[in-house]
Amino acid sequence: DFCLSRGLGDVYKRQGIKGMWITMNKAATVVFWLLALASYIMQWPGLLSYLPLAGLIVAGAHVLETAFFWFALKAKSDNPGKDAALIMVFGIFHMQRFMAKA
Protein backbone atom coordinates (compact mmCIF):
# COMPACT_ATOMS: atom_id res chain seq x y z
CA ASP A 1 0.00 0.00 0.00
CA PHE A 2 2.81 2.40 0.91
CA CYS A 3 4.67 1.60 -2.32
CA LEU A 4 1.55 2.19 -4.40
CA SER A 5 0.84 5.57 -2.81
CA ARG A 6 4.50 6.54 -3.08
CA GLY A 7 4.52 5.54 -6.77
CA LEU A 8 1.41 7.59 -7.45
CA GLY A 9 2.97 10.51 -5.60
CA ASP A 10 6.00 10.32 -7.89
CA VAL A 11 3.71 10.31 -10.95
CA TYR A 12 1.86 13.37 -9.67
CA LYS A 13 5.13 15.22 -9.00
CA ARG A 14 6.23 14.63 -12.60
CA GLN A 15 2.86 15.74 -13.98
CA GLY A 16 2.54 18.77 -11.76
CA ILE A 17 -0.61 20.00 -10.09
CA LYS A 18 -2.49 20.50 -13.38
CA GLY A 19 -1.65 16.98 -14.55
CA MET A 20 -2.75 15.57 -11.20
CA TRP A 21 -6.03 17.51 -11.38
CA ILE A 22 -6.75 16.21 -14.89
CA THR A 23 -5.89 12.62 -13.90
CA MET A 24 -8.17 12.78 -10.85
CA ASN A 25 -11.02 14.21 -12.93
CA LYS A 26 -10.59 11.49 -15.55
CA ALA A 27 -10.80 8.87 -12.79
CA ALA A 28 -13.94 10.52 -11.40
CA THR A 29 -15.43 10.54 -14.91
CA VAL A 30 -14.87 6.78 -15.23
CA VAL A 31 -16.55 6.25 -11.84
CA PHE A 32 -19.50 8.39 -12.99
CA TRP A 33 -19.92 6.36 -16.20
CA LEU A 34 -19.78 3.08 -14.23
CA LEU A 35 -22.35 4.31 -11.70
CA ALA A 36 -24.68 5.56 -14.44
CA LEU A 37 -24.44 2.20 -16.21
CA ALA A 38 -24.98 0.26 -12.97
CA SER A 39 -28.00 2.43 -12.14
CA TYR A 40 -29.48 1.74 -15.57
CA ILE A 41 -28.88 -2.01 -15.40
CA MET A 42 -29.99 -2.49 -11.78
CA GLN A 43 -32.82 0.09 -11.84
CA TRP A 44 -31.70 1.83 -8.65
CA PRO A 45 -34.52 3.66 -6.83
CA GLY A 46 -34.75 7.24 -5.63
CA LEU A 47 -32.30 9.91 -6.66
CA LEU A 48 -29.90 7.30 -8.02
CA SER A 49 -32.48 6.50 -10.69
CA TYR A 50 -31.56 9.83 -12.33
CA LEU A 51 -27.95 8.77 -12.99
CA PRO A 52 -28.72 7.33 -16.47
CA LEU A 53 -30.44 10.60 -17.45
CA ALA A 54 -27.45 12.56 -16.16
CA GLY A 55 -25.25 10.21 -18.21
CA LEU A 56 -27.24 11.01 -21.36
CA ILE A 57 -26.89 14.74 -20.73
CA VAL A 58 -23.14 14.40 -20.16
CA ALA A 59 -22.84 12.22 -23.27
CA GLY A 60 -24.58 14.96 -25.26
CA ALA A 61 -22.08 17.52 -23.98
CA HIS A 62 -19.22 15.17 -24.88
CA VAL A 63 -20.59 14.79 -28.41
CA LEU A 64 -20.45 18.58 -28.77
CA GLU A 65 -16.91 18.68 -27.33
CA THR A 66 -15.83 15.91 -29.70
CA ALA A 67 -17.31 17.80 -32.66
CA PHE A 68 -15.49 20.96 -31.58
CA PHE A 69 -12.22 19.02 -31.34
CA TRP A 70 -12.77 17.41 -34.72
CA PHE A 71 -13.45 20.65 -36.56
CA ALA A 72 -11.20 23.08 -34.67
CA LEU A 73 -8.37 21.21 -32.96
CA LYS A 74 -7.83 17.96 -34.91
CA ALA A 75 -4.71 19.34 -36.62
CA LYS A 76 -2.95 19.57 -33.23
CA SER A 77 -3.33 15.83 -32.63
CA ASP A 78 -0.95 13.05 -33.66
CA ASN A 79 -3.80 10.52 -33.53
CA PRO A 80 -7.15 12.34 -34.04
CA GLY A 81 -9.32 9.20 -33.98
CA LYS A 82 -7.95 8.06 -30.63
CA ASP A 83 -8.16 11.56 -29.16
CA ALA A 84 -11.75 11.97 -30.39
CA ALA A 85 -12.69 8.69 -28.66
CA LEU A 86 -10.96 9.80 -25.44
CA ILE A 87 -12.77 13.15 -25.57
CA MET A 88 -16.05 11.26 -25.98
CA VAL A 89 -15.30 9.44 -22.71
CA PHE A 90 -13.49 12.13 -20.68
CA GLY A 91 -14.76 15.34 -22.30
CA ILE A 92 -12.93 18.56 -21.59
CA PHE A 93 -10.44 16.79 -19.31
CA HIS A 94 -8.81 15.17 -22.35
CA MET A 95 -9.37 18.09 -24.74
CA GLN A 96 -7.48 20.63 -22.59
CA ARG A 97 -4.12 19.52 -23.98
CA PHE A 98 -5.10 20.82 -27.43
CA MET A 99 -6.42 24.19 -26.34
CA ALA A 100 -4.20 27.29 -26.39
CA LYS A 101 -2.95 28.57 -23.07
CA ALA A 102 -4.35 31.93 -22.07
FENVENWO-V528842 format. One record per residue. N is the residue number from 1. RES is the residue in one small letter. OMEGA is omega in degrees with one decimal (* if undefined). D_CENTER is the distance of its C-alpha to the mean C-alpha in Angstrom with 1 decimal. Layout:
n:N res:RES omega:OMEGA d_center:D_CENTER
n:N res:RES omega:OMEGA d_center:D_CENTER
This chain:
n:1 res:d omega:178.7 d_center:25.8
n:2 res:f omega:-178.8 d_center:27.0
n:3 res:c omega:179.4 d_center:26.3
n:4 res:l omega:-179.0 d_center:22.7
n:5 res:s omega:177.5 d_center:22.1
n:6 res:r omega:178.5 d_center:24.1
n:7 res:g omega:177.8 d_center:22.2
n:8 res:l omega:177.2 d_center:18.8
n:9 res:g omega:177.5 d_center:20.7
n:10 res:d omega:177.8 d_center:21.9
n:11 res:v omega:-178.5 d_center:18.5
n:12 res:y omega:177.5 d_center:17.4
n:13 res:k omega:179.5 d_center:20.7
n:14 res:r omega:-178.1 d_center:20.3
n:15 res:q omega:-174.6 d_center:16.9
n:16 res:g omega:-177.4 d_center:18.2
n:17 res:i omega:-178.7 d_center:16.9
n:18 res:k omega:178.0 d_center:14.4
n:19 res:g omega:178.2 d_center:12.9
n:20 res:m omega:179.9 d_center:13.1
n:21 res:w omega:179.6 d_center:11.4
n:22 res:i omega:179.2 d_center:8.3
n:23 res:t omega:179.4 d_center:8.5
n:24 res:m omega:178.9 d_center:9.2
n:25 res:n omega:175.3 d_center:6.4
n:26 res:k omega:178.4 d_center:4.0
n:27 res:a omega:178.4 d_center:7.1
n:28 res:a omega:177.9 d_center:7.6
n:29 res:t omega:177.5 d_center:4.9
n:30 res:v omega:178.2 d_center:6.7
n:31 res:v omega:178.4 d_center:9.8
n:32 res:f omega:-179.0 d_center:9.5
n:33 res:w omega:179.6 d_center:9.5
n:34 res:l omega:177.7 d_center:12.3
n:35 res:l omega:178.5 d_center:14.2
n:36 res:a omega:178.6 d_center:14.2
n:37 res:l omega:178.8 d_center:15.5
n:38 res:a omega:179.0 d_center:17.9
n:39 res:s omega:178.7 d_center:19.1
n:40 res:y omega:-177.1 d_center:19.8
n:41 res:i omega:-174.4 d_center:21.6
n:42 res:m omega:178.1 d_center:23.6
n:43 res:q omega:-179.7 d_center:24.3
n:44 res:w omega:-179.4 d_center:23.7
n:45 res:p omega:173.8 d_center:26.1
n:46 res:g omega:-177.9 d_center:25.9
n:47 res:l omega:179.2 d_center:22.9
n:48 res:l omega:178.8 d_center:20.7
n:49 res:s omega:178.8 d_center:21.9
n:50 res:y omega:-179.8 d_center:19.8
n:51 res:l omega:177.6 d_center:16.4
n:52 res:p omega:176.8 d_center:16.7
n:53 res:l omega:176.8 d_center:17.6
n:54 res:a omega:177.5 d_center:14.7
n:55 res:g omega:177.1 d_center:12.5
n:56 res:l omega:178.7 d_center:14.6
n:57 res:i omega:178.5 d_center:14.3
n:58 res:v omega:178.2 d_center:10.5
n:59 res:a omega:176.4 d_center:10.9
n:60 res:g omega:177.1 d_center:13.6
n:61 res:a omega:-180.0 d_center:11.8
n:62 res:h omega:174.8 d_center:9.3
n:63 res:v omega:178.3 d_center:12.6
n:64 res:l omega:178.4 d_center:14.1
n:65 res:e omega:178.3 d_center:11.5
n:66 res:t omega:177.3 d_center:11.9
n:67 res:a omega:177.6 d_center:15.6
n:68 res:f omega:177.5 d_center:15.8
n:69 res:f omega:-174.0 d_center:14.3
n:70 res:w omega:-176.1 d_center:16.8
n:71 res:f omega:-174.7 d_center:19.7
n:72 res:a omega:-170.7 d_center:19.4
n:73 res:l omega:-174.7 d_center:17.4
n:74 res:k omega:-177.7 d_center:17.9
n:75 res:a omega:-179.5 d_center:20.9
n:76 res:k omega:-175.3 d_center:19.1
n:77 res:s omega:174.2 d_center:17.3
n:78 res:d omega:-179.1 d_center:19.2
n:79 res:n omega:-173.6 d_center:17.5
n:80 res:p omega:-179.9 d_center:16.4
n:81 res:g omega:178.9 d_center:16.0
n:82 res:k omega:-179.7 d_center:13.6
n:83 res:d omega:176.9 d_center:11.5
n:84 res:a omega:178.3 d_center:11.7
n:85 res:a omega:179.0 d_center:10.5
n:86 res:l omega:176.6 d_center:7.4
n:87 res:i omega:177.8 d_center:6.9
n:88 res:m omega:179.6 d_center:8.0
n:89 res:v omega:-171.5 d_center:5.4
n:90 res:f omega:178.2 d_center:2.0
n:91 res:g omega:-173.8 d_center:5.1
n:92 res:i omega:-177.9 d_center:7.0
n:93 res:f omega:175.2 d_center:5.2
n:94 res:h omega:-175.0 d_center:6.2
n:95 res:m omega:-175.9 d_center:9.1
n:96 res:q omega:-177.3 d_center:10.7
n:97 res:r omega:-178.2 d_center:12.6
n:98 res:f omega:-176.5 d_center:14.5
n:99 res:m omega:-178.9 d_center:15.6
n:100 res:a omega:176.9 d_center:19.0
n:101 res:k omega:-178.1 d_center:19.6
n:102 res:a omega:* d_center:21.8
